[in-house]
Amino acid sequence: MPRTSDPTRSVAIDLAIPCAKWRRALSDAETVATEAARAALKHSGKKFGAAELSLILSDDKTVHKLNAQWRGKDAPTNVLAFASDESPKGPAPTLLGDVILAYETVKREAKEQGKTLPDHFRHLVIHGVLHLLGYDHQADREAKKMESLETRILALMGVADPYRVRENIHG
């Protein structure tokens, strides 16, 4: 049987968990986050060589500050994605950017939407990584494309369609 190479092996994923609540609620938060990010990279349809991204599992207070500073929204949100606009110099990897999740908001949404915390967490990591890769949902056509891709990636991970009950994933 021919071997297929994993295009995500050349992507370094730096994970920081400054909010201890993530580890208490999800003992395998590191594994779940990394698997979801790699799935998004692998199935995104985008081509890239050596690259790097960071995942930060934070809290509402931190995300609230970032959301106010960078998006002009004075409230926490579930996930923020800051795509890098830096071009690599020489053999350095491409910096894709940062994905930051707010624990309290993600946990509350999962409960309100009748989802498990791990499944909602996977969805939001995938959502954030796709933003780093240029996907967006400002226009209806873009939103349908992005949601369809998220749903396919999640299905590959055994997660139900998060859009079967409409949700606003940006609070």
PyMOL CGO cylinders between C-alpha atoms (Angstrom):
from pymol import cmd
from pymol.cgo import CYLINDER

trace = [
    CYLINDER, 0.00, 0.00, 0.00, 1.46, 3.43, -0.92, 0.3, 1, 1, 1, 1, 1, 1,
    CYLINDER, 1.46, 3.43, -0.92, 2.29, 5.72, 1.95, 0.3, 1, 1, 1, 1, 1, 1,
    CYLINDER, 2.29, 5.72, 1.95, 0.86, 9.20, 1.96, 0.3, 1, 1, 1, 1, 1, 1,
    CYLINDER, 0.86, 9.20, 1.96, 2.88, 11.93, 3.56, 0.3, 1, 1, 1, 1, 1, 1,
    CYLINDER, 2.88, 11.93, 3.56, 1.34, 14.16, 6.18, 0.3, 1, 1, 1, 1, 1, 1,
    CYLINDER, 1.34, 14.16, 6.18, 1.71, 17.78, 5.01, 0.3, 1, 1, 1, 1, 1, 1,
    CYLINDER, 1.71, 17.78, 5.01, 1.31, 18.98, 8.59, 0.3, 1, 1, 1, 1, 1, 1,
    CYLINDER, 1.31, 18.98, 8.59, 4.54, 17.36, 9.80, 0.3, 1, 1, 1, 1, 1, 1,
    CYLINDER, 4.54, 17.36, 9.80, 6.43, 20.44, 8.68, 0.3, 1, 1, 1, 1, 1, 1,
    CYLINDER, 6.43, 20.44, 8.68, 4.23, 22.68, 10.85, 0.3, 1, 1, 1, 1, 1, 1,
    CYLINDER, 4.23, 22.68, 10.85, 5.32, 23.40, 14.40, 0.3, 1, 1, 1, 1, 1, 1,
    CYLINDER, 5.32, 23.40, 14.40, 2.44, 23.96, 16.78, 0.3, 1, 1, 1, 1, 1, 1,
    CYLINDER, 2.44, 23.96, 16.78, 3.39, 25.89, 19.90, 0.3, 1, 1, 1, 1, 1, 1,
    CYLINDER, 3.39, 25.89, 19.90, 0.85, 25.40, 22.66, 0.3, 1, 1, 1, 1, 1, 1,
    CYLINDER, 0.85, 25.40, 22.66, 0.58, 27.58, 25.75, 0.3, 1, 1, 1, 1, 1, 1,
    CYLINDER, 0.58, 27.58, 25.75, -1.96, 27.05, 28.52, 0.3, 1, 1, 1, 1, 1, 1,
    CYLINDER, -1.96, 27.05, 28.52, -1.84, 30.10, 30.80, 0.3, 1, 1, 1, 1, 1, 1,
    CYLINDER, -1.84, 30.10, 30.80, -5.33, 29.29, 32.16, 0.3, 1, 1, 1, 1, 1, 1,
    CYLINDER, -5.33, 29.29, 32.16, -5.18, 26.22, 34.43, 0.3, 1, 1, 1, 1, 1, 1,
    CYLINDER, -5.18, 26.22, 34.43, -8.95, 25.68, 34.09, 0.3, 1, 1, 1, 1, 1, 1,
    CYLINDER, -8.95, 25.68, 34.09, -8.36, 24.12, 30.67, 0.3, 1, 1, 1, 1, 1, 1,
    CYLINDER, -8.36, 24.12, 30.67, -6.24, 21.32, 32.16, 0.3, 1, 1, 1, 1, 1, 1,
    CYLINDER, -6.24, 21.32, 32.16, -8.71, 20.71, 34.98, 0.3, 1, 1, 1, 1, 1, 1,
    CYLINDER, -8.71, 20.71, 34.98, -11.64, 20.45, 32.57, 0.3, 1, 1, 1, 1, 1, 1,
    CYLINDER, -11.64, 20.45, 32.57, -9.80, 18.62, 29.77, 0.3, 1, 1, 1, 1, 1, 1,
    CYLINDER, -9.80, 18.62, 29.77, -6.92, 16.51, 31.01, 0.3, 1, 1, 1, 1, 1, 1,
    CYLINDER, -6.92, 16.51, 31.01, -5.92, 15.90, 27.38, 0.3, 1, 1, 1, 1, 1, 1,
    CYLINDER, -5.92, 15.90, 27.38, -6.31, 19.53, 26.24, 0.3, 1, 1, 1, 1, 1, 1,
    CYLINDER, -6.31, 19.53, 26.24, -2.87, 19.52, 24.60, 0.3, 1, 1, 1, 1, 1, 1,
    CYLINDER, -2.87, 19.52, 24.60, -3.61, 16.42, 22.55, 0.3, 1, 1, 1, 1, 1, 1,
    CYLINDER, -3.61, 16.42, 22.55, -7.11, 17.54, 21.55, 0.3, 1, 1, 1, 1, 1, 1,
    CYLINDER, -7.11, 17.54, 21.55, -5.90, 21.00, 20.52, 0.3, 1, 1, 1, 1, 1, 1,
    CYLINDER, -5.90, 21.00, 20.52, -2.96, 19.70, 18.52, 0.3, 1, 1, 1, 1, 1, 1,
    CYLINDER, -2.96, 19.70, 18.52, -5.02, 17.01, 16.74, 0.3, 1, 1, 1, 1, 1, 1,
    CYLINDER, -5.02, 17.01, 16.74, -7.70, 19.55, 15.81, 0.3, 1, 1, 1, 1, 1, 1,
    CYLINDER, -7.70, 19.55, 15.81, -5.13, 22.05, 14.53, 0.3, 1, 1, 1, 1, 1, 1,
    CYLINDER, -5.13, 22.05, 14.53, -3.37, 19.37, 12.46, 0.3, 1, 1, 1, 1, 1, 1,
    CYLINDER, -3.37, 19.37, 12.46, -6.71, 18.19, 11.02, 0.3, 1, 1, 1, 1, 1, 1,
    CYLINDER, -6.71, 18.19, 11.02, -7.54, 21.77, 9.97, 0.3, 1, 1, 1, 1, 1, 1,
    CYLINDER, -7.54, 21.77, 9.97, -4.12, 22.18, 8.36, 0.3, 1, 1, 1, 1, 1, 1,
    CYLINDER, -4.12, 22.18, 8.36, -4.28, 18.82, 6.59, 0.3, 1, 1, 1, 1, 1, 1,
    CYLINDER, -4.28, 18.82, 6.59, -7.77, 19.25, 5.13, 0.3, 1, 1, 1, 1, 1, 1,
    CYLINDER, -7.77, 19.25, 5.13, -7.70, 23.01, 4.49, 0.3, 1, 1, 1, 1, 1, 1,
    CYLINDER, -7.70, 23.01, 4.49, -6.83, 22.68, 0.83, 0.3, 1, 1, 1, 1, 1, 1,
    CYLINDER, -6.83, 22.68, 0.83, -3.93, 25.07, 1.36, 0.3, 1, 1, 1, 1, 1, 1,
    CYLINDER, -3.93, 25.07, 1.36, -0.32, 24.32, 0.44, 0.3, 1, 1, 1, 1, 1, 1,
    CYLINDER, -0.32, 24.32, 0.44, 2.53, 25.34, 2.68, 0.3, 1, 1, 1, 1, 1, 1,
    CYLINDER, 2.53, 25.34, 2.68, 6.00, 24.22, 3.61, 0.3, 1, 1, 1, 1, 1, 1,
    CYLINDER, 6.00, 24.22, 3.61, 7.66, 24.71, 6.95, 0.3, 1, 1, 1, 1, 1, 1,
    CYLINDER, 7.66, 24.71, 6.95, 5.34, 26.77, 9.11, 0.3, 1, 1, 1, 1, 1, 1,
    CYLINDER, 5.34, 26.77, 9.11, 4.54, 27.60, 12.70, 0.3, 1, 1, 1, 1, 1, 1,
    CYLINDER, 4.54, 27.60, 12.70, 1.42, 28.57, 14.61, 0.3, 1, 1, 1, 1, 1, 1,
    CYLINDER, 1.42, 28.57, 14.61, 0.58, 29.07, 18.24, 0.3, 1, 1, 1, 1, 1, 1,
    CYLINDER, 0.58, 29.07, 18.24, -2.45, 27.96, 20.21, 0.3, 1, 1, 1, 1, 1, 1,
    CYLINDER, -2.45, 27.96, 20.21, -3.10, 29.76, 23.46, 0.3, 1, 1, 1, 1, 1, 1,
    CYLINDER, -3.10, 29.76, 23.46, -5.66, 28.36, 25.89, 0.3, 1, 1, 1, 1, 1, 1,
    CYLINDER, -5.66, 28.36, 25.89, -6.52, 31.44, 27.88, 0.3, 1, 1, 1, 1, 1, 1,
    CYLINDER, -6.52, 31.44, 27.88, -9.41, 32.93, 29.82, 0.3, 1, 1, 1, 1, 1, 1,
    CYLINDER, -9.41, 32.93, 29.82, -12.21, 35.45, 29.31, 0.3, 1, 1, 1, 1, 1, 1,
    CYLINDER, -12.21, 35.45, 29.31, -10.30, 38.31, 30.94, 0.3, 1, 1, 1, 1, 1, 1,
    CYLINDER, -10.30, 38.31, 30.94, -7.37, 38.05, 28.53, 0.3, 1, 1, 1, 1, 1, 1,
    CYLINDER, -7.37, 38.05, 28.53, -9.52, 37.48, 25.44, 0.3, 1, 1, 1, 1, 1, 1,
    CYLINDER, -9.52, 37.48, 25.44, -11.79, 40.37, 26.47, 0.3, 1, 1, 1, 1, 1, 1,
    CYLINDER, -11.79, 40.37, 26.47, -8.78, 42.72, 26.51, 0.3, 1, 1, 1, 1, 1, 1,
    CYLINDER, -8.78, 42.72, 26.51, -7.52, 41.45, 23.14, 0.3, 1, 1, 1, 1, 1, 1,
    CYLINDER, -7.52, 41.45, 23.14, -10.99, 41.64, 21.59, 0.3, 1, 1, 1, 1, 1, 1,
    CYLINDER, -10.99, 41.64, 21.59, -11.38, 45.25, 22.75, 0.3, 1, 1, 1, 1, 1, 1,
    CYLINDER, -11.38, 45.25, 22.75, -7.91, 46.25, 21.61, 0.3, 1, 1, 1, 1, 1, 1,
    CYLINDER, -7.91, 46.25, 21.61, -7.85, 44.57, 18.19, 0.3, 1, 1, 1, 1, 1, 1,
    CYLINDER, -7.85, 44.57, 18.19, -11.51, 44.23, 17.19, 0.3, 1, 1, 1, 1, 1, 1,
    CYLINDER, -11.51, 44.23, 17.19, -13.10, 47.13, 19.06, 0.3, 1, 1, 1, 1, 1, 1,
    CYLINDER, -13.10, 47.13, 19.06, -15.49, 44.76, 20.85, 0.3, 1, 1, 1, 1, 1, 1,
    CYLINDER, -15.49, 44.76, 20.85, -15.69, 45.28, 24.60, 0.3, 1, 1, 1, 1, 1, 1,
    CYLINDER, -15.69, 45.28, 24.60, -16.53, 41.68, 25.51, 0.3, 1, 1, 1, 1, 1, 1,
    CYLINDER, -16.53, 41.68, 25.51, -14.90, 38.29, 25.61, 0.3, 1, 1, 1, 1, 1, 1,
    CYLINDER, -14.90, 38.29, 25.61, -15.40, 35.93, 22.66, 0.3, 1, 1, 1, 1, 1, 1,
    CYLINDER, -15.40, 35.93, 22.66, -14.76, 32.23, 22.26, 0.3, 1, 1, 1, 1, 1, 1,
    CYLINDER, -14.76, 32.23, 22.26, -11.83, 32.33, 19.82, 0.3, 1, 1, 1, 1, 1, 1,
    CYLINDER, -11.83, 32.33, 19.82, -9.59, 34.96, 18.31, 0.3, 1, 1, 1, 1, 1, 1,
    CYLINDER, -9.59, 34.96, 18.31, -7.29, 34.33, 15.38, 0.3, 1, 1, 1, 1, 1, 1,
    CYLINDER, -7.29, 34.33, 15.38, -4.45, 36.67, 14.53, 0.3, 1, 1, 1, 1, 1, 1,
    CYLINDER, -4.45, 36.67, 14.53, -2.99, 35.75, 11.17, 0.3, 1, 1, 1, 1, 1, 1,
    CYLINDER, -2.99, 35.75, 11.17, 0.61, 36.77, 10.66, 0.3, 1, 1, 1, 1, 1, 1,
    CYLINDER, 0.61, 36.77, 10.66, 1.51, 38.95, 7.73, 0.3, 1, 1, 1, 1, 1, 1,
    CYLINDER, 1.51, 38.95, 7.73, 5.23, 38.20, 8.05, 0.3, 1, 1, 1, 1, 1, 1,
    CYLINDER, 5.23, 38.20, 8.05, 7.02, 36.59, 5.14, 0.3, 1, 1, 1, 1, 1, 1,
    CYLINDER, 7.02, 36.59, 5.14, 9.75, 34.11, 6.03, 0.3, 1, 1, 1, 1, 1, 1,
    CYLINDER, 9.75, 34.11, 6.03, 13.32, 35.22, 5.53, 0.3, 1, 1, 1, 1, 1, 1,
    CYLINDER, 13.32, 35.22, 5.53, 15.66, 32.54, 4.25, 0.3, 1, 1, 1, 1, 1, 1,
    CYLINDER, 15.66, 32.54, 4.25, 14.99, 29.06, 5.56, 0.3, 1, 1, 1, 1, 1, 1,
    CYLINDER, 14.99, 29.06, 5.56, 12.79, 30.28, 8.44, 0.3, 1, 1, 1, 1, 1, 1,
    CYLINDER, 12.79, 30.28, 8.44, 9.30, 28.78, 8.67, 0.3, 1, 1, 1, 1, 1, 1,
    CYLINDER, 9.30, 28.78, 8.67, 6.22, 30.75, 7.66, 0.3, 1, 1, 1, 1, 1, 1,
    CYLINDER, 6.22, 30.75, 7.66, 4.55, 32.20, 10.73, 0.3, 1, 1, 1, 1, 1, 1,
    CYLINDER, 4.55, 32.20, 10.73, 0.84, 31.45, 10.35, 0.3, 1, 1, 1, 1, 1, 1,
    CYLINDER, 0.84, 31.45, 10.35, -0.26, 33.30, 13.49, 0.3, 1, 1, 1, 1, 1, 1,
    CYLINDER, -0.26, 33.30, 13.49, -1.95, 32.82, 16.85, 0.3, 1, 1, 1, 1, 1, 1,
    CYLINDER, -1.95, 32.82, 16.85, -5.24, 31.24, 17.90, 0.3, 1, 1, 1, 1, 1, 1,
    CYLINDER, -5.24, 31.24, 17.90, -6.46, 32.19, 21.38, 0.3, 1, 1, 1, 1, 1, 1,
    CYLINDER, -6.46, 32.19, 21.38, -9.42, 30.56, 23.14, 0.3, 1, 1, 1, 1, 1, 1,
    CYLINDER, -9.42, 30.56, 23.14, -11.31, 31.82, 26.21, 0.3, 1, 1, 1, 1, 1, 1,
    CYLINDER, -11.31, 31.82, 26.21, -12.09, 29.04, 28.66, 0.3, 1, 1, 1, 1, 1, 1,
    CYLINDER, -12.09, 29.04, 28.66, -15.18, 30.46, 30.36, 0.3, 1, 1, 1, 1, 1, 1,
    CYLINDER, -15.18, 30.46, 30.36, -16.89, 31.43, 27.09, 0.3, 1, 1, 1, 1, 1, 1,
    CYLINDER, -16.89, 31.43, 27.09, -16.10, 28.10, 25.39, 0.3, 1, 1, 1, 1, 1, 1,
    CYLINDER, -16.10, 28.10, 25.39, -17.36, 26.15, 28.42, 0.3, 1, 1, 1, 1, 1, 1,
    CYLINDER, -17.36, 26.15, 28.42, -20.55, 28.24, 28.70, 0.3, 1, 1, 1, 1, 1, 1,
    CYLINDER, -20.55, 28.24, 28.70, -21.31, 27.93, 24.97, 0.3, 1, 1, 1, 1, 1, 1,
    CYLINDER, -21.31, 27.93, 24.97, -20.81, 24.17, 25.01, 0.3, 1, 1, 1, 1, 1, 1,
    CYLINDER, -20.81, 24.17, 25.01, -23.33, 23.84, 27.83, 0.3, 1, 1, 1, 1, 1, 1,
    CYLINDER, -23.33, 23.84, 27.83, -25.84, 26.25, 26.25, 0.3, 1, 1, 1, 1, 1, 1,
    CYLINDER, -25.84, 26.25, 26.25, -25.59, 24.49, 22.88, 0.3, 1, 1, 1, 1, 1, 1,
    CYLINDER, -25.59, 24.49, 22.88, -25.80, 20.96, 24.32, 0.3, 1, 1, 1, 1, 1, 1,
    CYLINDER, -25.80, 20.96, 24.32, -22.32, 20.03, 23.11, 0.3, 1, 1, 1, 1, 1, 1,
    CYLINDER, -22.32, 20.03, 23.11, -19.51, 18.36, 24.95, 0.3, 1, 1, 1, 1, 1, 1,
    CYLINDER, -19.51, 18.36, 24.95, -16.65, 20.64, 25.91, 0.3, 1, 1, 1, 1, 1, 1,
    CYLINDER, -16.65, 20.64, 25.91, -14.10, 18.56, 23.92, 0.3, 1, 1, 1, 1, 1, 1,
    CYLINDER, -14.10, 18.56, 23.92, -16.24, 18.70, 20.75, 0.3, 1, 1, 1, 1, 1, 1,
    CYLINDER, -16.24, 18.70, 20.75, -16.88, 22.45, 20.98, 0.3, 1, 1, 1, 1, 1, 1,
    CYLINDER, -16.88, 22.45, 20.98, -13.18, 22.99, 21.75, 0.3, 1, 1, 1, 1, 1, 1,
    CYLINDER, -13.18, 22.99, 21.75, -12.17, 20.97, 18.66, 0.3, 1, 1, 1, 1, 1, 1,
    CYLINDER, -12.17, 20.97, 18.66, -14.54, 23.01, 16.52, 0.3, 1, 1, 1, 1, 1, 1,
    CYLINDER, -14.54, 23.01, 16.52, -13.16, 26.33, 17.72, 0.3, 1, 1, 1, 1, 1, 1,
    CYLINDER, -13.16, 26.33, 17.72, -9.52, 25.29, 17.29, 0.3, 1, 1, 1, 1, 1, 1,
    CYLINDER, -9.52, 25.29, 17.29, -10.33, 24.23, 13.71, 0.3, 1, 1, 1, 1, 1, 1,
    CYLINDER, -10.33, 24.23, 13.71, -12.25, 27.46, 13.16, 0.3, 1, 1, 1, 1, 1, 1,
    CYLINDER, -12.25, 27.46, 13.16, -9.33, 29.56, 14.40, 0.3, 1, 1, 1, 1, 1, 1,
    CYLINDER, -9.33, 29.56, 14.40, -6.72, 27.70, 12.35, 0.3, 1, 1, 1, 1, 1, 1,
    CYLINDER, -6.72, 27.70, 12.35, -8.82, 28.08, 9.21, 0.3, 1, 1, 1, 1, 1, 1,
    CYLINDER, -8.82, 28.08, 9.21, -8.90, 31.83, 9.85, 0.3, 1, 1, 1, 1, 1, 1,
    CYLINDER, -8.90, 31.83, 9.85, -5.08, 31.80, 9.95, 0.3, 1, 1, 1, 1, 1, 1,
    CYLINDER, -5.08, 31.80, 9.95, -5.16, 30.12, 6.53, 0.3, 1, 1, 1, 1, 1, 1,
    CYLINDER, -5.16, 30.12, 6.53, -7.33, 32.84, 5.00, 0.3, 1, 1, 1, 1, 1, 1,
    CYLINDER, -7.33, 32.84, 5.00, -10.83, 31.44, 5.46, 0.3, 1, 1, 1, 1, 1, 1,
    CYLINDER, -10.83, 31.44, 5.46, -13.50, 33.88, 6.60, 0.3, 1, 1, 1, 1, 1, 1,
    CYLINDER, -13.50, 33.88, 6.60, -17.24, 34.12, 7.16, 0.3, 1, 1, 1, 1, 1, 1,
    CYLINDER, -17.24, 34.12, 7.16, -18.05, 37.78, 6.59, 0.3, 1, 1, 1, 1, 1, 1,
    CYLINDER, -18.05, 37.78, 6.59, -20.01, 37.16, 3.38, 0.3, 1, 1, 1, 1, 1, 1,
    CYLINDER, -20.01, 37.16, 3.38, -22.61, 34.39, 3.04, 0.3, 1, 1, 1, 1, 1, 1,
    CYLINDER, -22.61, 34.39, 3.04, -20.67, 32.56, 0.33, 0.3, 1, 1, 1, 1, 1, 1,
    CYLINDER, -20.67, 32.56, 0.33, -17.45, 32.60, 2.38, 0.3, 1, 1, 1, 1, 1, 1,
    CYLINDER, -17.45, 32.60, 2.38, -19.36, 31.51, 5.48, 0.3, 1, 1, 1, 1, 1, 1,
    CYLINDER, -19.36, 31.51, 5.48, -20.91, 28.51, 3.69, 0.3, 1, 1, 1, 1, 1, 1,
    CYLINDER, -20.91, 28.51, 3.69, -17.51, 27.45, 2.37, 0.3, 1, 1, 1, 1, 1, 1,
    CYLINDER, -17.51, 27.45, 2.37, -15.85, 27.75, 5.77, 0.3, 1, 1, 1, 1, 1, 1,
    CYLINDER, -15.85, 27.75, 5.77, -18.70, 26.06, 7.67, 0.3, 1, 1, 1, 1, 1, 1,
    CYLINDER, -18.70, 26.06, 7.67, -18.78, 23.20, 5.17, 0.3, 1, 1, 1, 1, 1, 1,
    CYLINDER, -18.78, 23.20, 5.17, -15.05, 22.65, 5.56, 0.3, 1, 1, 1, 1, 1, 1,
    CYLINDER, -15.05, 22.65, 5.56, -15.30, 22.77, 9.37, 0.3, 1, 1, 1, 1, 1, 1,
    CYLINDER, -15.30, 22.77, 9.37, -18.13, 20.25, 9.29, 0.3, 1, 1, 1, 1, 1, 1,
    CYLINDER, -18.13, 20.25, 9.29, -16.16, 17.86, 7.04, 0.3, 1, 1, 1, 1, 1, 1,
    CYLINDER, -16.16, 17.86, 7.04, -13.05, 18.07, 9.22, 0.3, 1, 1, 1, 1, 1, 1,
    CYLINDER, -13.05, 18.07, 9.22, -15.05, 17.53, 12.39, 0.3, 1, 1, 1, 1, 1, 1,
    CYLINDER, -15.05, 17.53, 12.39, -16.84, 14.54, 10.84, 0.3, 1, 1, 1, 1, 1, 1,
    CYLINDER, -16.84, 14.54, 10.84, -13.43, 12.97, 10.16, 0.3, 1, 1, 1, 1, 1, 1,
    CYLINDER, -13.43, 12.97, 10.16, -12.77, 13.35, 13.89, 0.3, 1, 1, 1, 1, 1, 1,
    CYLINDER, -12.77, 13.35, 13.89, -16.13, 11.80, 14.83, 0.3, 1, 1, 1, 1, 1, 1,
    CYLINDER, -16.13, 11.80, 14.83, -17.74, 15.11, 15.82, 0.3, 1, 1, 1, 1, 1, 1,
    CYLINDER, -17.74, 15.11, 15.82, -21.32, 15.95, 14.84, 0.3, 1, 1, 1, 1, 1, 1,
    CYLINDER, -21.32, 15.95, 14.84, -22.14, 18.91, 12.61, 0.3, 1, 1, 1, 1, 1, 1,
    CYLINDER, -22.14, 18.91, 12.61, -21.89, 21.95, 14.90, 0.3, 1, 1, 1, 1, 1, 1,
    CYLINDER, -21.89, 21.95, 14.90, -24.15, 23.96, 12.60, 0.3, 1, 1, 1, 1, 1, 1,
    CYLINDER, -24.15, 23.96, 12.60, -27.16, 21.69, 12.65, 0.3, 1, 1, 1, 1, 1, 1,
    CYLINDER, -27.16, 21.69, 12.65, -28.46, 24.06, 15.31, 0.3, 1, 1, 1, 1, 1, 1,
    CYLINDER, -28.46, 24.06, 15.31, -27.38, 27.52, 14.17, 0.3, 1, 1, 1, 1, 1, 1,
    CYLINDER, -27.38, 27.52, 14.17, -24.95, 29.19, 16.49, 0.3, 1, 1, 1, 1, 1, 1,
    CYLINDER, -24.95, 29.19, 16.49, -23.08, 32.42, 16.53, 0.3, 1, 1, 1, 1, 1, 1,
    CYLINDER, -23.08, 32.42, 16.53, -19.49, 31.34, 17.03, 0.3, 1, 1, 1, 1, 1, 1,
    CYLINDER, -19.49, 31.34, 17.03, -18.28, 34.91, 17.46, 0.3, 1, 1, 1, 1, 1, 1,
    CYLINDER, -18.28, 34.91, 17.46, -19.88, 36.51, 20.47, 0.3, 1, 1, 1, 1, 1, 1,
]
cmd.load_cgo(trace, "trace")
